[in-house]
């Protein structure tokens, strides 16, 4: 049994016999964006997808000289964002964004964002989160008890 490859692309003519492609051009393959790499240029371990990264002043200063994807990532990181959020926002594969973010961190264009220890251990932050969740009505429109 012979296996057939994909047929010719659908085309639409304008009546003069010259076909025109229908739909979008094929996207760039993810491995081309990372040069086939599955990890970044840094010597550290791979960035977890939940890691928040933020643009550095050096990264913002050289923004215009960066390649398209690198520029989009640095420009999107003016405020801290997770690698997963970046991938969703930019419409790129998660691993591609992770590899490119690792490259940008190695070049000091991005920095890993670590919240201050004081904020992470502040009980008032947790209390405000709990109070905020209680203020959200459930599916029936009733508020949760505060006890």
Residue frames as qw, qx, qy, qz and C-alpha x, y, z in Angstrom:
[[0.000, 0.890, 0.456, 0.000, 0.00, 0.00, 0.00],
 [0.439, 0.347, -0.007, 0.829, 1.56, 3.30, -1.03],
 [0.239, -0.697, -0.416, 0.533, 1.48, 6.22, 1.34],
 [0.322, 0.691, 0.299, 0.574, 0.56, 9.45, -0.34],
 [0.301, -0.156, -0.267, 0.902, 1.84, 12.79, 0.83],
 [0.195, 0.643, 0.399, -0.624, -0.30, 15.87, 1.09],
 [0.516, 0.609, 0.514, 0.313, -1.91, 16.90, -2.14],
 [0.316, 0.352, 0.109, 0.874, -1.36, 20.21, -3.85],
 [0.014, -0.312, -0.432, 0.846, -2.35, 23.33, -1.98],
 [0.266, 0.732, 0.627, -0.022, -5.80, 24.56, -2.69],
 [0.225, -0.117, 0.203, 0.946, -5.74, 27.48, -5.04],
 [0.283, 0.748, 0.496, -0.339, -8.21, 30.03, -6.10],
 [0.430, 0.214, 0.429, 0.765, -8.08, 31.52, -9.55],
 [0.107, 0.515, 0.199, -0.827, -9.14, 34.97, -10.54],
 [0.651, 0.619, 0.327, -0.294, -10.62, 33.76, -13.79],
 [0.407, 0.798, -0.382, -0.226, -7.53, 34.30, -15.95],
 [0.926, 0.192, -0.317, 0.066, -6.08, 30.86, -15.26],
 [0.339, 0.477, -0.584, 0.563, -3.45, 32.01, -12.76],
 [0.675, -0.516, -0.527, 0.030, -3.96, 30.30, -9.42],
 [0.059, -0.675, 0.367, -0.638, -3.47, 32.23, -6.20],
 [0.355, -0.023, -0.856, 0.375, -2.67, 30.54, -2.88],
 [0.529, -0.634, -0.318, -0.467, -5.50, 30.33, -0.40],
 [0.765, -0.602, -0.198, 0.118, -4.90, 30.97, 3.29],
 [0.270, -0.904, 0.323, 0.080, -1.82, 32.00, 5.17],
 [0.549, 0.573, -0.598, 0.116, 1.72, 31.16, 4.28],
 [0.850, -0.260, -0.429, 0.164, 3.22, 28.37, 6.40],
 [0.410, -0.894, 0.162, -0.083, 4.66, 29.52, 9.69],
 [0.289, 0.645, -0.676, 0.209, 8.35, 29.30, 10.46],
 [0.835, -0.178, -0.518, 0.049, 9.16, 25.98, 12.08],
 [0.558, -0.824, 0.061, -0.080, 9.98, 26.28, 15.79],
 [0.851, -0.256, 0.162, 0.429, 13.34, 24.55, 15.44],
 [0.509, 0.566, 0.121, 0.637, 14.44, 27.30, 13.04],
 [0.218, -0.893, 0.000, -0.393, 13.86, 29.95, 15.71],
 [0.675, -0.676, 0.296, -0.017, 16.05, 28.07, 18.18],
 [0.322, 0.661, -0.666, -0.127, 18.57, 26.78, 15.62],
 [0.774, 0.038, -0.625, -0.098, 17.55, 23.25, 16.59],
 [0.167, 0.249, -0.723, 0.622, 18.48, 23.76, 20.25],
 [0.552, -0.538, -0.600, -0.212, 16.30, 22.54, 23.09],
 [0.529, -0.683, -0.279, 0.420, 18.04, 24.60, 25.76],
 [0.131, 0.991, 0.002, 0.018, 19.33, 28.15, 25.89],
 [0.592, 0.609, -0.330, 0.412, 22.84, 29.49, 25.60],
 [0.348, -0.739, 0.399, -0.418, 23.31, 29.89, 29.34],
 [0.359, 0.288, -0.867, 0.191, 25.17, 27.38, 31.45],
 [0.385, -0.122, 0.616, -0.677, 22.43, 27.15, 34.08],
 [0.267, 0.259, 0.928, -0.038, 19.50, 24.79, 34.20],
 [0.011, -0.427, -0.636, -0.643, 16.45, 25.22, 31.98],
 [0.242, -0.095, 0.237, -0.936, 13.98, 27.91, 32.96],
 [0.167, 0.382, 0.887, -0.197, 10.75, 26.45, 34.32],
 [0.064, 0.517, 0.586, 0.621, 7.70, 27.65, 32.39],
 [0.319, -0.841, -0.437, -0.007, 6.33, 29.46, 35.45],
 [0.534, -0.286, -0.063, 0.793, 9.52, 31.51, 35.86],
 [0.162, 0.948, 0.253, -0.106, 8.88, 35.23, 35.62],
 [0.603, 0.039, 0.180, 0.776, 11.27, 37.25, 33.51],
 [0.047, 0.935, 0.211, -0.280, 11.60, 41.01, 33.14],
 [0.609, 0.667, 0.007, 0.429, 13.45, 43.16, 30.61],
 [0.583, -0.450, -0.096, 0.669, 16.69, 44.74, 31.78],
 [0.100, 0.882, -0.023, -0.460, 17.70, 48.30, 30.98],
 [0.206, -0.426, 0.706, 0.527, 20.37, 46.86, 28.66],
 [0.335, 0.312, 0.866, 0.204, 17.74, 44.79, 26.87],
 [0.232, 0.847, 0.431, -0.209, 15.48, 47.79, 26.38],
 [0.090, -0.776, 0.291, 0.552, 18.44, 49.88, 25.17],
 [0.093, -0.312, 0.793, 0.516, 19.25, 47.43, 22.36],
 [0.586, 0.368, 0.616, -0.376, 15.63, 46.59, 21.54],
 [0.567, 0.707, -0.083, -0.415, 15.81, 47.85, 17.94],
 [0.224, 0.607, -0.738, -0.192, 18.88, 45.75, 17.13],
 [0.472, -0.108, 0.851, -0.202, 17.34, 42.44, 18.28],
 [0.109, -0.085, -0.858, -0.495, 15.80, 39.88, 15.93],
 [0.465, -0.350, -0.359, -0.730, 12.02, 39.80, 15.64],
 [0.736, -0.413, -0.531, -0.074, 11.27, 37.14, 18.26],
 [0.536, -0.156, -0.427, 0.711, 13.89, 38.41, 20.69],
 [0.034, -0.204, 0.007, -0.978, 12.54, 41.95, 20.29],
 [0.574, -0.423, -0.416, -0.565, 8.96, 40.80, 20.89],
 [0.722, -0.355, -0.545, 0.236, 9.96, 38.94, 24.04],
 [0.388, -0.088, -0.311, 0.863, 11.99, 41.82, 25.52],
 [0.187, -0.269, -0.151, -0.933, 9.31, 44.39, 24.61],
 [0.649, -0.436, -0.490, -0.386, 6.63, 42.22, 26.25],
 [0.715, -0.318, -0.496, 0.376, 8.67, 41.93, 29.44],
 [0.051, 0.584, -0.165, 0.794, 8.60, 45.56, 30.53],
 [0.620, -0.443, 0.343, -0.549, 6.67, 44.11, 33.48],
 [0.214, -0.288, 0.931, -0.067, 7.44, 40.65, 34.90],
 [0.821, 0.172, -0.120, -0.531, 5.74, 37.81, 33.04],
 [0.743, -0.221, 0.631, 0.018, 6.03, 34.06, 33.15],
 [0.093, -0.284, 0.783, 0.545, 7.55, 32.19, 30.23],
 [0.212, 0.400, 0.889, 0.073, 4.18, 30.49, 29.70],
 [0.186, 0.805, 0.351, -0.442, 2.38, 33.86, 29.55],
 [0.001, 0.622, -0.442, -0.646, 4.88, 35.10, 26.99],
 [0.170, -0.001, 0.906, 0.387, 4.33, 32.05, 24.80],
 [0.204, 0.626, 0.745, -0.106, 0.57, 32.55, 24.91],
 [0.088, 0.828, 0.104, -0.545, 0.80, 36.28, 24.25],
 [0.029, 0.606, -0.546, -0.578, 3.23, 35.92, 21.34],
 [0.875, 0.331, 0.037, -0.352, 1.64, 32.80, 19.85],
 [0.387, 0.578, -0.718, 0.013, 4.91, 30.86, 19.96],
 [0.841, -0.129, -0.525, 0.021, 5.61, 27.32, 21.15],
 [0.630, -0.773, 0.046, -0.058, 6.38, 27.12, 24.89],
 [0.844, -0.246, 0.173, 0.445, 9.78, 25.52, 24.41],
 [0.500, 0.561, 0.154, 0.641, 10.78, 28.08, 21.78],
 [0.191, -0.883, 0.005, -0.430, 10.03, 30.95, 24.16],
 [0.787, -0.597, 0.104, 0.116, 11.86, 29.16, 26.97],
 [0.798, 0.064, 0.173, 0.574, 15.00, 28.68, 24.84],
 [0.293, 0.679, 0.125, 0.661, 14.91, 32.26, 23.54],
 [0.432, -0.861, -0.004, -0.269, 14.31, 33.62, 27.06],
 [0.844, -0.403, 0.116, 0.335, 17.32, 31.64, 28.31],
 [0.623, 0.352, 0.163, 0.680, 19.40, 33.18, 25.51],
 [0.015, -0.814, -0.105, -0.572, 18.17, 36.65, 26.44],
 [0.669, -0.742, 0.028, -0.014, 18.96, 36.04, 30.12],
 [0.835, -0.127, 0.141, 0.517, 22.47, 34.89, 29.18],
 [0.420, 0.468, 0.179, 0.757, 22.92, 38.11, 27.15],
 [0.190, -0.345, -0.441, 0.807, 21.60, 40.22, 30.09],
 [0.192, -0.218, -0.382, -0.877, 18.62, 41.42, 28.06],
 [0.686, -0.483, -0.330, -0.433, 16.21, 39.67, 30.46],
 [0.008, 0.356, -0.762, 0.541, 16.49, 38.96, 34.16],
 [0.442, -0.365, -0.819, -0.024, 14.70, 36.37, 36.25],
 [0.307, -0.562, 0.061, -0.766, 12.23, 38.24, 38.43],
 [0.482, -0.225, -0.777, 0.335, 12.25, 37.24, 42.08],
 [0.340, -0.804, -0.234, -0.429, 9.70, 38.96, 44.33],
 [0.004, -0.589, 0.556, -0.587, 11.13, 40.43, 47.48],
 [0.395, -0.091, -0.882, 0.241, 11.27, 37.96, 50.36],
 [0.126, 0.117, 0.497, -0.851, 9.38, 40.38, 52.56],
 [0.580, 0.124, -0.170, -0.787, 6.37, 40.34, 50.21],
 [0.601, 0.068, -0.766, -0.217, 6.47, 36.57, 49.81],
 [0.395, -0.167, -0.812, 0.397, 6.28, 36.04, 53.58],
 [0.192, -0.080, 0.228, -0.951, 3.90, 38.89, 54.39],
 [0.097, 0.339, 0.916, -0.190, 0.73, 37.41, 55.92],
 [0.288, 0.562, 0.255, -0.732, -1.28, 40.51, 55.00],
 [0.293, 0.338, -0.615, -0.650, -0.83, 39.64, 51.30],
 [0.146, -0.120, -0.978, -0.083, -2.29, 36.19, 51.92],
 [0.121, 0.474, 0.662, -0.568, -5.16, 37.72, 53.92],
 [0.315, 0.507, -0.106, -0.795, -5.99, 40.13, 51.06],
 [0.266, 0.161, -0.828, -0.466, -6.00, 37.23, 48.57],
 [0.061, -0.292, -0.937, 0.181, -8.36, 35.22, 50.77],
 [0.188, 0.543, 0.410, -0.708, -10.64, 38.23, 51.27],
 [0.293, 0.411, -0.416, -0.756, -10.65, 38.88, 47.53],
 [0.210, -0.017, -0.939, -0.272, -11.61, 35.27, 46.80],
 [0.024, 0.429, 0.808, -0.403, -14.44, 35.45, 49.32],
 [0.224, 0.526, 0.116, -0.812, -15.73, 38.61, 47.62],
 [0.249, 0.182, -0.706, -0.637, -16.20, 36.73, 44.33],
 [0.744, 0.031, 0.271, -0.610, -19.75, 35.40, 44.03],
 [0.429, -0.081, 0.890, 0.134, -20.21, 31.71, 43.30],
 [0.018, 0.140, 0.772, 0.619, -22.15, 30.36, 40.31],
 [0.127, -0.667, -0.734, -0.020, -25.46, 31.09, 42.08],
 [0.065, 0.723, 0.092, 0.681, -24.47, 34.71, 42.72],
 [0.631, -0.763, -0.110, -0.086, -24.05, 34.32, 46.49],
 [0.146, 0.759, -0.539, 0.334, -20.99, 35.40, 48.41],
 [0.714, -0.038, -0.657, 0.241, -19.01, 32.93, 50.49],
 [0.600, -0.780, -0.179, 0.012, -19.02, 33.10, 54.27],
 [0.223, 0.802, -0.417, 0.366, -16.10, 34.97, 55.78],
 [0.658, -0.563, 0.431, -0.252, -15.68, 32.42, 58.59]]
